[in-house]
Amino acid sequence: MTTANQSSQRPSPAHRLDRGWLLLALIATLLVATLALGRFTERVDYILYDQALAATDRPSPDDIVIVAIDNRSIEAIGRWPWPRHIHAELLNRLADAQPRTVGYDVLFVDPTPDDAMLADAVRRSPTYLPLVIDVPGSNGAPYDIALPSGPLAAAAAGIAHVNLHFDGDRVIRQAYLEEGDGRRSWVQLGAIMAGVKPGGAPAIEGEDGLRQGRPVLIPYGGATGHIPSISFIDLLNGSVPPELIAGRHVLIGATADGLGDSYPTPKSGATSQMSGVEIQAHLLDALLRGDAIIPASPGWLLGFGLAVVWILLAGLLWLRPRGIAIMTVLVAVAIMMLSFGLFRLAHIWLPPTSALAGLIFVISVEAWRERVRLRDSLIREQIAAAATEGELQAGRTIQLGMLPPRADLSAFDPRLDVDALLEPAKSIGGDLYDVIRIDADRIAFLVGDVTGKGVPAALFMALSKALAKSVVLRGVSSLAEAASILNEELMRDNSESMNVTMLIGIMNLATGELMLMSAGHEHPLHIRADGSVRVHELDGGPPFCIVDFPYPDEPMKLAPGETLLLISDGVSEALNGSSALFGHERLLTALKDKQSATAMIEGVRDAVRMFEDGTDPTDDLTVMAVRYLGSA
């Protein structure tokens, strides 16, 4: 193994504040600013908002009712638009029932002979009428504003706008409570019925030249039909009990098919839409209860994202890799909790996507920088490995003298075909393997790889092998416990700051069941009886002698005729003269049509040496094959 001890080699905060860190800080800041101010994450934010909204259904309001101009009413009264005396008759019916307010979401712009009659009916209840904003306007004007005709505007309790604005995905999520032309402004129909007055907040310039202000996200309480409704024709015919109207806010509007006043909303479903009058009712319901959602301004989005980025950047200066990983998880969780906590408790929507994007970018770049740093450290260690030939030879002698002879492995147990080989490189002396009998039916096997070179690496290899054997034979309750003990023992008096990767397995020869534990080692290969090969990936943990870590037990099972092949990185990372890696595909080719354990390990060794083509090996080469023959 050629990875340095990260705990001892990570630079101090002063050294980490280098040009790379400053460049990362600059790019991350620009990225978050671009995402937050350019609204590039809107589509993802819509998805998250809709998910948050889906969890906030509430009971239908008991103080709001819709009078629906529905299909049944169109069929009974006749084609739309209806004469205004019919609307006047309905308003008179409503007035007799004494509603709290009336919002008539129908346009009465063009004058008709019935306007005086309708105006008299409007005066009988606090009735709010909508205006029309035509874009573009006449004679080159950006827009025209048309108030209710003749006496209707004067008779109404107030004039409101009913403009709805699509988000980028053509869904209605928000409304501007106030719109106007700079000289005059009008409040949204649902808002004016809730008592909202104009002029409460600065306006912003809209795309069509209108001034739009006080945006809110509508927290729809439920799907289409959530707001109680009665049919226009039933109210007109007098078949609606007055108590269904008395003291309630009444919204009148079109819900019939073909009238064109329906829109997709987060809760209207993928195949249905919600009428404009019901959207106004949901807005009214939210304002009456103080539940309307305030969208965070671009400035708040920018500040949120930058705070996350700079917390991470500061952590990169002060924390070690394990602390950085923990901090990343905690910051990600905090982002989501803050965003959804503000949504639920404070009725503020602070989208988390730009902050999460900044987090992912910073951590991804830092992970790449850490890999580069470790690779540079590895190169420096290899260059510094210019020991004397005598020292290297002594290291190889110690190393090879500690290994079990291959002849002993071939006769280890009739239920097992096991073989292993280790060929030291010229400059490294730290690989190891062993096969240990625990009892009549259980054996242990291991392959390891020590950081370092020469005599120190060989001595640490000998210590690692001896301790591993001792711990396995202690009879501890699990391989995970054995790994923890071994890690603790190896960390004692490790003055050379070495570490060791190791893969340990315990096998029941009666059943073929295995328990595996990996401390930063190469994944083993599972070779089935038909010759197919797959990588058996292990969760594992870091190499021994770096940190205290809860290494997991990882079970598997070999059927008769199946093999587990263990290698060191001297196989997978072998280099030829062109600095190309031996790699996974060549390893699979080397194993093709190999039946016995000996044939497998020697086939891998021969393939690596042929690939190197005389190039000095950069690391020890270790291969072990454990082939289960089945219970006798």
Order of alpha helices (4+ residues) and beta strands (2+ residues): alpha-alpha-alpha-alpha-beta-alpha-alpha-beta-alpha-beta-beta-beta-alpha-beta-beta-beta-alpha-beta-beta-beta-alpha-beta-beta-beta-alpha-beta-alpha-alpha-beta-alpha-alpha-alpha-beta-beta-beta-alpha-alpha-beta-beta-beta-beta-beta-beta-alpha-alpha-alpha-beta
